[in-house]
Structures are given as structure tokens and as C-alpha cells.
Amino acid sequence: MPQPRVSVIVPAYNAMPELTDCITSAMEQTIGLDQLEIIAVNDGSTDGTGKELDRLAALCPSLRVIHQENSGTAAVPRNVALDVARGDFVFFLDSDDYLGPDALRRMVAMADENDTDIVLGKMVSVGGRAVPTAVFKSTQPRTDIFSSAAYRTLGCWKLFRRSLIERLNLRFPPFRNTEDKPFTAAAYLNANGISVVADYDCYYHRDRENGNNLTLTAQNLSHRMQGTRMCFETVARYLEPGPRRDQIMRRHVEWELCGPLWWLLLRESDEDIRERIYPEVRDWVENYVTDPIIEKLEPRDRLLLHLLRADRFEDVLSVIRNAKEDAGRGHVIDGGRVYWDHPLFRAPEAGVPDSAFDVTDRLPVRHRIDSAAWQEDEGGNGNGDGAGNGVLRLTGHAYIENVPTLDAATELVLRCYDADHPEVRVPARVHAVAGLPDDERYADAGFVADIALPTAAAGAPLGRGRWNLFLDVRAQGVSRTVRMKSPEPAERTPRRKTVTMGEGKPTTITPYVTKWGNLSLSVGGQEVPRDDTPCRVTGTSWHGSRKGTLVVTGVRTGAGAQDAGALTVRVENSKGDRREAPASLTSLDRTDGSFTAELPLKGLPPGRWTVTLTQPGHASVAAVPYLRALGHARWFHLARPYTARPVKKASETTLVVEIRAVDVKATVRRKLRGAVRRARG
């Protein structure tokens, strides 16, 4: 029997009905069944999982089924499959997820072409389950954990070269939770290169219909302690102390140490916390958490770690118990820095340094570009048709959140990223502006900035190259710099213009919007980077008259921008149920590619639905992002009220809408109780 290229390993426990989609997606891979072996391990299921696997195996000679008694963890069935796997590569596929049809072929080709040991295929959220996104911003033929975001994702849903696994004698520890993180960490730390496939949707990640995913059911801190300890020990085993170890350790400090303490510690008994959990956590802090790691964390994690270092047990419990209340406390501005006004800030008995409460570098800059336009002059008409004085005026507002605009000052900063030109700063005129969330605090947030391109560089012309635009926003001595967004809507970006620069030479200036939605300038005809996505979403809303209809607006990009015939908006839940609606062009002259898609949600069952845009001929869908302006919708279906609202943090890149059937009796009771309380108050 020839050796397969890939062994697909599927641990399965009570995995119906998702299991059928999972196994079928492996059987239908374009790499071909002659290149595959699928090893499914039925871990003592009681719901028909074993019977379904046997049925599928009878249809597919490449599917091997192993039945065993229940082990209570995905680790044991994965190890059983690893012991018999023969493929050059191993791919771990969970029984509730499924693969894109061309996923394995693309990932194997990537590993072969670049001689890499691990390949990450782009993950997609189905029904709102969280997926990693940072590492999939771009395809990376060859990288490592120090120069990419790969180490942020320690789930084992990846392609591993089997020789790496066997050389390290890697197997999964038999834990109910966090069992895959030490395995993946060890593989990362010893891999001969990592590849990332980001231009194709490889892995579809979803929750089970019955909600019995181990990740969801094993949620006690005690289920995570052993795995977390192994993560720290694994990193310490393979990396010497220093910046590289700190970079990797930081991930475990944030996600495996601090995160679970905040939301899981108080679920444990007082005795377990004091006698078992707290001493071990302190040991991790003493051995693995350095000052450079703490400096990079968010303030509440810094505070927690300083208290653990100082062995202040009661304070640790107190800050965790009061975390929600303390998160809403205000700020103190002192010496050009902003501090979290926590009860322990500058409390002598706590001994926590001011740096633990410093939030200056984490304060968001809220800004909006209202207009970007060439100023009229004798040599040109403002539309880029002739040579002129080359003054680009930008207007809008900008402020640092939680810092009132006293002594406000804003500068435009231009930085060239493909030529060796010095940074250019253009002072803006600050003025009062109305209509912001807090008019009084941010009264002087408005600005006007004129970029005179022929003289912007200290009296000299702006150099040839592509320039990124930033805003340096200051108030009360506090300074924050942020990348400048494009005008709203992005279609207001001014056209290219021929400008008379040094020595009377005409130079082409092209303003453009990057694929991240930021404003840049190309000076001297440099090629503007292409946006390969088929479209860009500019707005989401609920239809004014057709209740429960989601409206998605956007603009087509790249080739075929005027052909919206095949573009559709889609919603999909964790069961794989879908509903789609076509997009239609909305521009009167049909030349700018703007479109609108209207999708009725009325009649869909309750649950979470992921919203995307699709187009034939493109390897991946375009995400419909979560935009703040989208509120909630209400409608009646079959005489029953329903609501739909966006789930803010369900996915970092894609809008997830949750539909609920309204419990009328409960709603009435709640309103009556509220009315009674108000009357008594």
C-alpha cells in the first residue's frame, strides 16, 4: 500500500450530527483519496457516532475507524491515531469542524515548496465561534514564531510534518482542557520553518449543536492547571532566558495565567484557591514572568502580577472580585501620563509601582476624516486635471479617549515606507467641533491640515515614494499617534493630481486607500498597492421599512468593479444552514462599483449567524465587519416577536448576528418589576 501524503486524524465523541460534514469534507479533498488516510477514533460515543463512522468507512476505503472506550479527552484518541498514522504529514481535524475542499492540497504544496514543518491554514468562524485572525492577514511562505503571529494560535488544527512529531516523540497529554497547547508549543519551538495559507478558507470552526464541546464543558480552572504548567515548562526547556523567551512566554502569561485567573478563579473553593492554586500560580510568576513581560501587558494584568509577586493573597482576591467595578473607574493625568485611578494606585501598603497603572499608550485615538480635497488654484481645477500648487486639505476631528481637549494640538505626520526620506510634520489648525459623544470634554477636537506638497519637507518638495499619513494628537501634555483613516465614505478620496514640484517639474500625486482602510499618498507615479479582495464593506444597517432585513453596502474593488452580478451576502449558522441574497449596483453611472445587498433574516431560527460576502472565482469570502452603527432589529414572525443584534466580540473580523425569540411574559414581568422599583424609589 503506497504511503499517503496526509493522515487526517479525527477524534470523535458524541459528535452527531456535525460529524458527517466533518468526515465528508476530508473525503472530498481535491488532493485525492489516494493521497489521504483518514483515521477517525470513536471515543466511546453513545449517540450513533460509531455507526455513522462505520457507514462512511464502507463508502470510502481511505477511512479507517477505531472504536475504543471513552477516555474523557480528545488527547487519547489523537494519540491512538498518531500511533498508526503513516502519512508524510498529519492534520488534526475536530469532529465538529470541516475543511475547505482545496485545503489540504494547498497546505501540502506550501510545505513542499518551502520545506516547512508546520502549515497554518486560514480559519473561518461559523456561527460566531472565535478564531485567530492576526496570523492570517497575509500568506507567508516561510516564517517562524518570532517574526509572525503564529504562536498566538496553539490549537492543533494545523498540518504537521510527521517526522517532526516522531523526532520529538510528541503526544498529547491526557487533559480535558489545554491538552493541545503544550503539543503545538513544542512543535513550534522545534520546527524547521512555518508556513501560513491566508488566501483560502481552509478550516471552518464551529460549536456543536448540543453544546458539549470539551472546550466549553471543561471550564474550571482545575482543568487548565496541568496544561498551563506544561506550557511554561515547554518554553523554558527549549528557549534560553532573554528577549526571545519573553516574547513567547508573554502569550502564556496573558492567555493561560492572567486570563483564567480573572474569570475562573472565584469558581473554585476557598480551600482549593489557598492551598493548591495560589501557590502554584505564584511559582509560575516567580520562575517565568519577567519585568519586560509585565511592561507589555494591560494594566489590570500588571497589577495582578505585581500583587502575586508581593504575595498579597487577599489583595489578589479583592481585585479579581471587584474587577468589573474597578474597570469603570476614571483616570488621573499627571506629568503627561495617564493612570488608571484604581483604589490601589499609589497606595503605600500595596507597593505597586505607578507603571502598573499607566494606560497612556493604550488609550485609543478617536478620529474621523470628514473631507480630503485639493485646494482650488489657477493651475488646476481641484479634480487633478492640471498642474497646480499641490495643497491637499484634510478636515476632521481627533481626540484621545478620556483626555479632555485642554491645550489641544494636532499635527499631521507623513512617513515614507519605500524610500529613505525623513519624517515630515504638518501642524494643523485646531478648532471647536460639535456632535461628538461628549461635547464638553472634546470641544476642541476639530482640525484643518494643509499639506503643501511642493514645500512640505522643510521648504522642499515631498520626496518620491509612498507616504503613510498619521495624526499626532496632543492634549494636557499627553501625546498619542495613530494611523489616519480614509475619508468617510472612502469614495471621497481625492483623485490623482499633477503638481508643480521642485524646479518646475510636474509630478503625479495619487491619494489612495490601503486595504486596511487608511489614507496614503503616492508621490511620483509609484505603483499603488492593489487590493485583491473583491469588495470592501462600507456600511451595515437594518432596512427602514422591511423589518428584520439586513442591508450591507460597499464598493467593488479591483478588476470587475462594475460587475456585481455574482456578489451575494450570506448568513450561516453552526449547523451549516445558509441564506443568501444577491447584491445590486447602486451608483447611477455604474462606474464606481458601489453596491447594496439586502438579506431578510425573518424566518431564520434563533441562534448566531455569521455574515459574509461571496463571489465565484475568488478563493475566500469578504468579511462583513462588525460596525458600531449597527444596532438591533425587531420583527414578528408567525405572531411571535423576534430580535436580532450584533455580537460585538464573537469574531474579530466578521459580523455575527444573534437572533432571539422574545419571551413576552418574561419581558412584561421585568418591566413591571422595574416600574414598581421606580415608583418606590
Summary of the structure (lengths in Angstrom):
residues: 681
radius of gyration: 28.1
end to end distance: 80.3
largest distance: 84.6
contacts: 2208
relative contact order: 0.07
helix: 28%
strand: 31%
